[in-house]
């Protein structure tokens, strides 16, 4: 009993540390991406241009550190436990943005903070995520992953048609879905490595899927950061990732949640509170703006 408790505390610390790195990293990346040429939208050229910017590299380093810490947390705990904790990256992003913009939290900020923290706590306490036997049927793996990746592709297609209106939100949603799949594949890759070392790891397709989802998600995220305020893109990214991760965890990785009526009600309420908190925090005026909004503001001031 003591061992289970200590592992849970370790997973908690790892996941929250990962969220901190991710939140700070996202803000630094958006600070740099908002100055990138709009012609780089949805192009790998955007990454090449941003690699010349020290602030973006620092943000990327923090994001990679967050992903590594998150991967360790996923290796020691259930994805249904880790994903809601990773969603708290928005709290750290808001903290850094607030420091940069000198905006007070106000009623909106405190309400969003309480909803997010309370929702995560309610979901974990009600669901009591625990591990189980992973589903061996590869068809089920491919159906769930294919559905999530297909939804990400569909969102990206629509985003191309409205890149300066709803496009950034759709791109952030698509990236969040891919990151959720990446988290699941990271967990599977860790299990394969534990079972058979590097040989077992690299003879499977999962580690290559981790890289593909990571790089593609990075292009989508930076394109969203480039063309929209952080308060428009980050909430969608933060909301989509845990939902996709939990779907994969319960769908084929063997994660189990309590399913009695009371527990399901609290789990649903917890997730709803998390989503509401994400929206409130993401729309907070402390979040910085992107290139498109900055240009619109400049033109408005010039007309005056």
C-alpha positions as CSV (number, residue, x, y, z in Angstrom):
1,X,0.0,0.0,0.0
2,X,2.9,2.3,0.8
3,X,4.6,1.5,-2.4
4,X,1.5,2.4,-4.5
5,X,1.1,5.6,-2.6
6,X,4.8,6.5,-3.2
7,X,4.5,5.8,-6.9
8,X,1.4,7.9,-7.2
9,X,3.3,10.8,-5.6
10,X,6.2,10.3,-7.9
11,X,3.9,10.3,-10.9
12,X,2.2,13.5,-9.6
13,X,5.5,15.3,-9.3
14,X,6.8,14.1,-12.7
15,X,3.5,15.1,-14.4
16,X,3.3,18.5,-12.8
17,X,7.0,19.2,-13.6
18,X,6.3,18.2,-17.2
19,X,3.3,20.6,-17.2
20,X,5.5,23.4,-15.9
21,X,8.1,22.9,-18.6
22,X,5.4,22.6,-21.3
23,X,3.5,25.7,-20.2
24,X,6.7,27.9,-20.1
25,X,7.9,26.4,-23.4
26,X,4.6,27.2,-25.2
27,X,4.7,30.8,-24.2
28,X,8.4,31.3,-25.3
29,X,7.6,29.5,-28.6
30,X,4.6,31.7,-29.3
31,X,6.6,34.9,-28.4
32,X,9.0,33.9,-31.3
33,X,6.5,32.4,-33.7
34,X,4.3,35.5,-33.7
35,X,7.1,37.3,-35.5
36,X,7.6,34.6,-38.2
37,X,6.5,35.4,-41.8
38,X,2.9,34.4,-42.5
39,X,4.1,32.8,-45.7
40,X,5.6,29.9,-43.6
41,X,2.1,28.8,-42.5
42,X,1.8,25.0,-42.3
43,X,5.3,24.6,-43.8
44,X,8.4,22.9,-42.4
45,X,10.2,26.0,-43.5
46,X,8.6,27.7,-40.4
47,X,10.6,25.4,-38.2
48,X,13.8,26.2,-40.1
49,X,13.2,29.9,-39.7
50,X,12.4,29.6,-36.0
51,X,15.5,27.6,-35.3
52,X,17.5,30.8,-35.7
53,X,15.6,32.4,-32.8
54,X,17.2,31.8,-29.4
55,X,13.9,32.4,-27.5
56,X,12.2,29.8,-29.6
57,X,15.0,27.3,-29.1
58,X,14.7,27.8,-25.4
59,X,11.0,27.2,-25.6
60,X,11.6,24.1,-27.6
61,X,14.1,22.8,-25.1
62,X,11.6,23.3,-22.3
63,X,8.9,21.5,-24.3
64,X,11.2,18.6,-25.0
65,X,12.1,18.5,-21.3
66,X,8.4,18.5,-20.5
67,X,7.8,15.6,-23.0
68,X,10.6,13.6,-21.5
69,X,9.3,14.1,-17.9
70,X,5.8,13.3,-19.2
71,X,7.1,10.1,-20.8
72,X,8.7,9.0,-17.5
73,X,5.4,9.7,-15.8
74,X,3.5,7.7,-18.4
75,X,6.0,4.8,-17.8
76,X,5.2,4.8,-14.1
77,X,1.5,5.7,-14.1
78,X,-1.7,5.2,-16.2
79,X,-2.2,7.6,-19.1
80,X,-5.7,8.4,-17.7
81,X,-4.0,9.7,-14.6
82,X,-1.1,11.6,-16.2
83,X,-3.1,13.3,-19.0
84,X,-5.3,15.5,-16.8
85,X,-2.2,16.5,-14.8
86,X,-0.5,17.5,-18.0
87,X,-3.4,19.8,-18.8
88,X,-2.3,22.1,-15.9
89,X,0.4,23.4,-18.3
90,X,-2.0,26.2,-18.9
91,X,-1.6,27.4,-15.3
92,X,2.1,27.8,-15.8
93,X,1.7,29.4,-19.2
94,X,-0.7,31.9,-17.7
95,X,1.8,32.6,-14.9
96,X,4.6,33.4,-17.3
97,X,2.3,35.5,-19.6
98,X,1.0,37.4,-16.6
99,X,4.6,38.2,-15.6
100,X,5.2,39.5,-19.1
101,X,2.0,41.5,-19.5
102,X,1.6,42.6,-15.9
103,X,-2.1,41.7,-16.0
104,X,-3.9,40.8,-12.8
105,X,-5.6,37.4,-12.6
106,X,-8.9,39.0,-11.6
107,X,-12.2,37.0,-11.2
108,X,-11.8,35.3,-14.6
109,X,-8.3,34.0,-13.9
110,X,-9.1,32.8,-10.4
111,X,-12.3,31.1,-11.5
112,X,-10.5,29.4,-14.4
113,X,-7.7,28.3,-12.0
114,X,-10.1,26.8,-9.5
115,X,-12.2,25.0,-12.2
116,X,-9.1,23.5,-13.8
117,X,-7.5,22.4,-10.6
118,X,-10.8,21.2,-9.1
119,X,-11.8,19.4,-12.3
120,X,-8.5,17.5,-12.4
121,X,-8.8,16.5,-8.8
122,X,-12.4,15.4,-9.2
123,X,-11.7,13.3,-12.2
124,X,-8.7,11.5,-10.6
125,X,-10.5,11.0,-7.3
126,X,-13.7,9.7,-8.8
127,X,-12.2,7.6,-11.6
128,X,-9.3,6.2,-9.6
129,X,-7.3,5.4,-12.8
130,X,-5.5,2.1,-12.6
131,X,-3.7,-0.2,-14.9
132,X,-4.9,-3.4,-16.5
133,X,-4.1,-5.7,-19.4
134,X,-3.5,-4.0,-22.7
135,X,-5.8,-5.1,-25.6
136,X,-3.8,-7.4,-27.8
137,X,-6.0,-7.0,-30.9
138,X,-4.1,-4.8,-33.4
139,X,-7.3,-3.9,-35.2
140,X,-8.6,-2.1,-32.1
141,X,-5.3,-0.1,-31.9
142,X,-5.5,0.9,-35.5
143,X,-9.2,1.8,-35.4
144,X,-8.8,4.1,-32.4
145,X,-5.5,5.7,-33.6
146,X,-6.8,6.0,-37.1
147,X,-10.0,7.7,-35.9
148,X,-8.0,10.3,-33.9
149,X,-5.4,10.9,-36.6
150,X,-8.2,11.1,-39.2
151,X,-9.9,13.7,-37.2
152,X,-6.7,15.7,-36.9
153,X,-6.2,15.5,-40.7
154,X,-9.8,16.7,-41.2
155,X,-9.3,19.6,-38.8
156,X,-6.1,20.6,-40.6
157,X,-7.8,20.6,-44.0
158,X,-10.5,22.9,-42.8
159,X,-7.9,25.1,-41.1
160,X,-6.2,25.8,-44.4
161,X,-9.3,27.5,-45.7
162,X,-9.7,29.9,-42.8
163,X,-6.2,30.4,-41.4
164,X,-6.7,33.8,-39.9
165,X,-10.2,33.2,-38.4
166,X,-10.9,29.7,-37.0
167,X,-7.9,28.1,-38.6
168,X,-5.6,28.5,-35.6
169,X,-8.1,26.9,-33.2
170,X,-8.6,23.9,-35.6
171,X,-4.8,23.5,-35.9
172,X,-4.4,23.6,-32.2
173,X,-7.1,21.0,-31.8
174,X,-5.5,18.8,-34.4
175,X,-2.1,19.1,-32.7
176,X,-3.6,18.2,-29.4
177,X,-5.1,15.1,-30.8
178,X,-1.8,14.1,-32.3
179,X,0.0,14.8,-29.0
180,X,-2.6,12.6,-27.2
181,X,-1.8,9.7,-29.6
182,X,1.9,10.5,-29.1
183,X,1.5,10.1,-25.4
184,X,-0.2,6.7,-25.8
185,X,2.5,5.5,-28.2
186,X,5.2,6.7,-25.8
187,X,3.7,4.5,-23.1
188,X,3.6,1.5,-25.5
189,X,7.2,2.2,-26.6
190,X,8.3,2.3,-22.9
191,X,6.6,-1.1,-22.3
192,X,8.3,-2.6,-25.3
193,X,11.7,-1.3,-24.2
194,X,11.2,-2.7,-20.7
195,X,10.2,-6.1,-22.1
196,X,13.0,-6.5,-24.7
197,X,15.4,-3.6,-24.7
198,X,16.3,-1.6,-27.9
199,X,15.8,-4.6,-30.2
200,X,12.2,-5.0,-29.1
201,X,11.7,-1.2,-29.2
202,X,12.9,-0.5,-32.7
203,X,11.3,-3.5,-34.3
204,X,7.9,-2.1,-33.6
205,X,6.3,0.9,-35.4
206,X,5.4,2.8,-32.2
207,X,8.6,4.8,-31.7
208,X,8.5,6.0,-35.3
209,X,4.8,6.9,-34.7
210,X,6.0,9.0,-31.7
211,X,8.4,10.9,-33.9
212,X,5.9,11.4,-36.7
213,X,3.2,12.7,-34.3
214,X,5.7,14.9,-32.5
215,X,7.1,16.6,-35.6
216,X,3.7,17.0,-37.3
217,X,2.2,18.3,-34.2
218,X,5.0,20.8,-33.8
219,X,4.4,22.3,-37.3
220,X,0.7,22.6,-36.5
221,X,1.3,24.2,-33.2
222,X,3.8,26.7,-34.5
223,X,1.5,27.7,-37.3
224,X,-1.3,28.2,-34.8
225,X,1.0,30.3,-32.6
226,X,2.1,32.3,-35.6
227,X,-1.3,33.4,-36.7
228,X,-3.4,33.8,-33.5
229,X,-3.2,34.9,-29.9
230,X,-2.1,32.4,-27.4
231,X,-5.4,32.6,-25.7
232,X,-7.0,31.4,-29.0
233,X,-4.8,28.4,-29.7
234,X,-3.5,27.1,-26.3
235,X,-6.9,26.2,-24.8
236,X,-7.7,24.0,-27.8
237,X,-4.4,22.3,-27.7
238,X,-4.6,21.8,-23.9
239,X,-8.2,20.4,-24.1
240,X,-7.7,18.0,-27.0
241,X,-4.5,16.3,-25.8
242,X,-5.9,14.7,-22.5
243,X,-9.2,13.7,-24.2
244,X,-7.3,11.8,-27.0
245,X,-4.9,10.3,-24.5
246,X,-7.6,9.1,-22.2
247,X,-9.5,7.6,-25.2
248,X,-6.3,5.7,-26.2
249,X,-5.6,4.7,-22.6
250,X,-9.1,3.2,-22.0
251,X,-9.6,2.1,-25.6
252,X,-6.6,-0.2,-26.0
253,X,-4.0,0.3,-23.3
254,X,-5.9,-1.4,-20.5
255,X,-6.4,1.7,-18.3
256,X,-9.5,1.3,-16.1
257,X,-11.7,3.8,-14.5
258,X,-14.6,3.4,-12.1
259,X,-17.8,3.0,-14.0
260,X,-20.6,3.0,-11.4
261,X,-23.1,5.8,-11.8
262,X,-21.8,8.1,-9.2
263,X,-18.2,7.8,-10.3
264,X,-19.1,8.4,-14.0
265,X,-21.1,11.5,-13.0
266,X,-18.1,12.9,-11.1
267,X,-15.7,12.0,-13.9
268,X,-17.9,13.8,-16.4
269,X,-18.3,16.8,-14.1
270,X,-14.5,16.9,-13.6
271,X,-13.7,16.8,-17.3
272,X,-16.4,19.5,-17.9
273,X,-14.8,21.7,-15.2
274,X,-11.3,21.1,-16.7
275,X,-12.6,22.2,-20.2
276,X,-14.3,25.3,-18.7
277,X,-11.2,26.2,-16.7
278,X,-9.1,25.8,-19.8
279,X,-11.3,28.1,-21.8
280,X,-11.5,30.8,-19.1
281,X,-7.7,30.8,-18.6
282,X,-7.0,30.7,-22.3
283,X,-9.2,33.7,-22.9
284,X,-7.5,35.7,-20.1
285,X,-6.1,39.0,-21.3
286,X,-2.7,38.2,-19.9
287,X,-2.2,35.8,-22.8
288,X,0.0,37.4,-25.6
289,X,-1.3,38.0,-29.1
290,X,0.0,36.7,-32.4
291,X,1.1,38.2,-35.7
292,X,-2.3,38.5,-37.3
293,X,-3.8,40.2,-34.2
294,X,-0.8,42.5,-33.9
295,X,-1.1,43.5,-37.5
296,X,-4.9,44.2,-37.1
297,X,-4.2,46.3,-34.0
298,X,-1.4,48.3,-35.8
299,X,-3.7,49.0,-38.8
300,X,-6.5,50.1,-36.5
301,X,-4.2,52.5,-34.7
302,X,-2.8,53.9,-38.0
303,X,-6.4,54.6,-39.2
304,X,-7.0,56.7,-36.1
